[in-house]
């Protein structure tokens, strides 16, 4: 009995590791390297969006899922603007749930920490993409104030993008919005509304919660900012970070 209890306690300790990564766009090399060199049984990886669903074959996703299963780890996939929505609407799972595509904006406990996930976000190059193949019309962030007002126990916000006040000063393609707005007259107004809605969402949840970190990707840069008592961290492409217990 003592030996079984000791093994259980060791497994509980192993489950304390939560990792975050963002934009991989179907290139699984960073995740595979993490599994090989750093992951331990029970670890959970949260992917913040632009995973590449809809652009890559399900066989490739299943192959990655089996590697997570073999390592005793799980991958939770948030939705970015370069991800096919149906994977998330159907809450698809691969290899017994080793990879799970998360539903819309929702709250979840992971390793005894509260996570609020924000979905969607606008593709600035949407005008030149093909609807239903490389771009999906319902990609915008949806502000659900009544749902957010009731949430408590939030430690982290995991999102593909961020409120307007936390946007990195320099992105992976500086000036990209100005360029594409020449061909898409609604782009700048839509981006402004999205940033304002995100700011409002953060304001609402901050009334009942002390948010330790708001972590996001989308911009393909590494940057840390501090706003309203919260650390805002933008992850670069393929960057992986571990949340401290």
N, C-alpha and C positions, 0 to 999 in steps of 0.2 A: 504493500500500500504506500509506504514511504517513497519507494522508487517511482511509482506512478505519479504521485503528487509532485515530486521533483521535476519529472518530465513535463508535466502540465505547466508548472510555473515557468520553466525555461521557454516553453512555447509561447506563453503569455508575454514574456519579455521580448521575444523575437517579433511579436506583432506590433511593437511600438514604433517601428520605422515607417514613416510616410515620406515618399519622395514626390517631387513635382517636376514635370517637364512641359514644354509647349511645342511650338510648330515643328513638325517633323515631315509633313507633306509626303507621307508614304515611304520615307527613307527610315527603315527600322534599325539602322546600324547602331545608333546611340542607345536604344533600348536593349538591343542584343548584347552590346558591350557591358551595359550596366548589369544585366542578368548574369553574365559570365564572371565579372570581376568584382561586383559590389553587393549584389542582392543576397539576402538571407531569407530563410523560410519564414513566411508570414508577412513579408514586406508588401506594401501597397504603393503602386505608382499611379499618380493622377496626371493625366495628359490634358492640357488646357485647351485643346482645339487645333484645327488644321492638321488633324491626324492623317487625312487623305482618303477617308471613306468616300466611295463613289468614283474615285480616280484609280483605285487599285482593286485587284480581284480578291474576292472573299477567301480564296485558297491561301493567299499570302497572309491575310489576317488570321486565318485558322492556324497556319504554321507558326506564327508568332505566339498565338494563344497557347499552343501546345508547349512552347518553350517556357512560358510563364507558369503553366501547370506543372511542368517537370521541376521547376525551381521552387514550387510551393508559394508562388507570388500571384498578385492580381494586378490588372491594369484597368483603371476606370477612365473612360474617355469622355471628355466634355466636348461640346460642339463649337466649332469655329465657322467662319464664313466659307472655308474651302472644305466642307464636309457635307455629304448628302443627308438631308434631314430625316429620311425614312429610317435610318439606322437608330436614331435617337427616339423618334416617335414610337417605334416598335420595341424600344429598350432591348436591342439585340445583344445576344451573348454568344461567345465562342468558347469551345473547349470547356464546357461545364461552368461557365461564368468567369473563367480566368481573364477574359477580356469582356468588359461590359460597357455598352454605349448608353450613357446616362440620359434620363428624361429631361424635359424642360427645366427651367429655373426651379431649384428645389433645395431643401435642407437635408443633410445626412450626417450621421455620426460615423466617423472613421477613426479607429484607434483611440476612442474616448475623447475625440475633439469634434467640435461642431463645424461643419463646412457648408457654406451657402454657395451654390453653383449658379453662375450667370451664363446664358447661352447666346448664340447667334452673332451678330455684328456685320457691318456692311463691307462689301468688297468694293474698294475704290475703283477697280477696273471692271466693274460689272457690265458696262456698256459693250465691251468687246468679248464677253463670254457668252456661251450658248446656254440658254435657259433649259434646265432639266438635265444638263450634262456636265457643265462646269460652273453653273451659277443657279441659285435657287431663290425665288422671289421672296419667300418668307424668312429671309436671313436676318431681319432686323431684331434688335433687342426689344423684348416686350416687358413693359413696366406694369407689374401687378401690385399695386399699393396695398390693397386689402390683405393679400397673402403676406407681404413683407412686414406689415404692422404687427402681426401676431407672433412673429418668430422670436425665440429666445435661445440662448445657449450657443450663439455663433462665435467661434474663435477665429475662423479664417473665411475669406471670400476667395473662391477660385473661379477665374473668369478668363474668357479669351481676350477681351479688351478691357478698357478702363473708363472711369469718368473723365470728362473733358479737363478737369483741373489737374489730373495726374498724367496726361499724355506726355510721352517722352519728347524732349525738345528736338532731337534728331532721330529720325527713323531709318529703316534699312534703305529707303529710297526717298531722300529728302526732296520735297517739292512734288511728290507724286500726286497729292490731292489737287494742287494747282493745275497740273498737267491734265489729269483726267476730267477735271471740272469744265474744261473747254468743250468737251463732247457730251457731258452729262450735267445739265443745268440744275438738276435736283440734288446732286451729290453733296455739295457743301451744306445746304439746308438740312438734308437727311443726317449727315454726320453731326451737325450741331445738335439736332434733336436727340440723337442717340447719346451723345456725351452728356447732355442735360438730363436725360432720363436716367442714365447711370448715376449721375451725381445725386439725383433725387432718391434713387434706390439706396445709395449708401447713406444718405441723410436719414432715411426712415429706419433702416436696421440699426444705425448707430444710437438711436434713442433708447433702445432696450439692451444693446449689446456692446461690449468692449471688443472691438475688432483688432486682433493682434497684427494681422497682415492681410493685405489685399494683393494677391499674386496673379499675374496675367502675362500674356505673350503678345502675339499679333504683329508687333512692330519690328521684330527681328533685331533687337538690341538688348544689352544688359544695362539696367538703370535702376537705382533706388531713390525714392523720394519719401518725404514724411509729411503727411497732411492730417490734421484733426486727430492727432494721437495715434495714427495708424501708419505702419510701414507699407508703402506701395512698392512692390518689386516687379519689374518687367524682366522676363526671361528671354534670352537670345535663342535663336534657332538651335535645336539640338541640346540646349543647356539643361542640365539636371541638377536639382538642389534638394537637400534633405531638410525637412522641417524638424526643428529641435524639439525633443519630447518635453 
